[in-house]
Every structure is written in structure tokens, then in C-alpha cells.
């Protein structure tokens, strides 16, 4: 009973009352799907951060071509149109201490984040996948757009609380679609994740060292795990209290628990999942 009540709380935890609306068009974006709108999008998010929150409207008649950007607390990304991920690594920032480009949508140590709107976040991943298709050693990342670093995720939320992602399509991510690391109180629903069957490492939902997560009523068809749950950091809080229900999965590598479980994995429930198999690394799981 407590488990169900807690997830009902999560489903309603992120609520905003008449937030101020910020439009990238007002900050110089063209929204034509061709012009580089990276600086305008970042300026919009900086204005929202200075305002201590608000709604960023990517309106329905526009396609915004952009590199990576950061979202801060009390932000709604209202994606009614399309966000197109840049295929030029000069529009990304290297992750500090890692050989990887920053995720397209990134939040660190934030709270009250909503991503919604009925539109599409398109990772335009084909040239990034080609980095891996060139060879099977470290040299294969040296060509563009990877240029020596690993590919950017589509969405990465780290040490972030009270997250609501719903009514959105995620398409052709360069690598992982949605990666949660060290997050608490997450509700994800009515998300469609699409990628070709041979797109490398295009996991749908990676739940990593995160607590109180509800994922429901969503669809995955892609090139790797539909859902992967783990916690590879022994210093971190385990992944626990995770409920996955009413999911449809077509092409995929199935559902994965592990193999990174040094931090522990506890209280994981799958309910009404169609079209998949479950891959469990049993010896590494801390029950």
C-alpha cells in the first residue's frame, strides 16, 4: 500500500502555477531547422535560470537546431514543435572529467523539471552512430562529429529531484535517450522512443542510482535496451522503488537489470510489459 501511495504522490509532484513563458524566438532563434539556434536557446535558458524558473516554449510551427543546453530548477520544457540536435561537435561541451560530449538536454543538481508538449526531440544520430561503425578500437571516435569523444545523450538528468517527463517523442538519439543518474521522485509517461534497429547503444530509459521512479504507458523501438536499471557506483544510493508498467516494446535488447549494480538494486517491479525479454545479471544484484 505504501509503495502504491508513493507513486501516486510522484505522479502529481511537479506542478506549476502560471509560469512565465520564455520563447527562443524572442532571443534570436530562427526555428527553421537549418539556422544554428544554439546561442539563442542557451540565452533563453539563462534568462529562465535568472528568473528562478519558467516555461520554455518550443512552439509547434518551428524546428530549433541546437547544440547542448542546461536546464535549471523549476523549468518546464514545453516542446510543441521540434528540437533538432546539432550534428556538429563544436555546438557541444566536453563533460568535465570524461571523454564524452555533454547531453543535448542536461540538468545537474536541479529540482522540479518537466519535459512535455507533444512534440519531438530529434537527436539526428546517424553521423554519430557512424563513428562506431568505422572500426572496433578507440581510433574510430577520431572522425567527425565525435572527434575523439563519445556521443552525447539526448536527455541527461543528474542528482535532480521531482522530474516529470510526459507526452513527448524522442527520436534517433546519438546514444542513450533518457539517462537518470542519482535522481529522486521521477514520473515518466506517454513517451515514444524511436531509433533504427542497428543504431548502437540507443537505450530508451537508463535508471541509474535513482530512487522512486514510475515509468508507464510508453513505447520503445530501437537498437539496444528498452529499459536498463542499475547502479554502478558503490558510493551512491541504490536504484530502488522503481515501477515500470503498461509498456510496449518492439525492436530492442529487452529489459536489463545490471550489469552495473555495485551500488545496489532493490524493489524493482515490471507490470504489463509486452513484446520483450528480461535480461538479469543475477550474481551482481543486491536484493
Secondary structure, DSSP 8 states (H G I E B T S, - for coil): -HHHHHHHHHHTS---SS--EEEGGGGT---EEEEE-HHHHHHHHHHHHHTT-EEEEE-TT-EEEE--EE--SSEEEEESSEEEE-S-GGGS-B-TTSSBB--SEEEES-EEEEEESS-EEE---HHHHHHHHT-SSGGGGSSTTTTTSB---SEEEES-EEEEEEEEEEE--SS-SEEEES-EEEEEEEEEEE--TT-TT--SEEEES-EEEEEEEEEEESSS-SEEEE---TTS--EEEEEEEEEEE-SSS-EEE-S--TT-EEEEEEEEEES--EEE-GGG---
